[in-house]
Amino acid sequence: MKDYTNEFQLITNALESATKSLAETESSHMHQSFALAKEDWKKAYKYWLSNDSRFRS
């Protein structure tokens, strides 16, 4: 089974970068949308880690 940890981290980094860029340049509505997407992504990532048997001790 493939380990997707690196892929998850790349997507997380991209969302964080986009959120910061929007905070500096775009409307607050777009910034809020990306911030919410980033939080949803982090929740999904944590859920994936907690339910993947490879990460259980």
C-alpha positions in Angstrom: 0.0 0.0 0.0 1.3 3.4 -1.0 2.1 6.0 1.7 0.5 9.3 0.9 2.0 11.3 3.7 4.1 13.4 1.3 1.1 14.1 -1.0 -1.0 15.2 2.0 1.8 17.5 3.1 2.2 19.0 -0.3 -1.5 19.8 -0.5 -1.5 21.2 3.0 1.5 23.5 2.1 -0.3 24.6 -1.1 -3.4 25.5 0.8 -1.5 27.4 3.4 0.4 29.3 0.7 -2.8 30.2 -1.2 -4.4 31.3 2.0 -1.5 33.7 2.9 -1.5 35.1 -0.7 -5.2 35.8 -0.6 -4.9 37.4 2.8 -2.4 39.8 1.4 -4.0 40.5 -2.0 -7.6 39.4 -2.5 -11.0 40.0 -1.0 -11.8 38.8 2.5 -14.5 36.5 1.1 -11.9 34.5 -0.9 -9.5 34.5 2.0 -12.2 33.0 4.3 -13.1 30.4 1.7 -9.5 29.2 1.5 -9.1 29.3 5.2 -12.1 27.1 5.6 -10.9 24.7 2.9 -7.5 24.5 4.7 -9.2 23.7 8.0 -11.4 21.1 6.3 -8.3 19.6 4.7 -6.5 19.4 8.1 -9.5 17.6 9.6 -9.6 15.1 6.8 -5.9 14.5 7.1 -6.1 13.9 10.8 -9.0 11.6 10.3 -7.0 9.7 7.6 -4.1 9.3 9.9 -6.2 8.1 12.9 -8.0 5.5 10.7 -5.0 4.2 8.8 -3.8 1.0 10.4 -0.2 1.8 9.4 -0.1 4.7 11.8 -1.6 2.9 14.8 0.7 1.7 17.6 
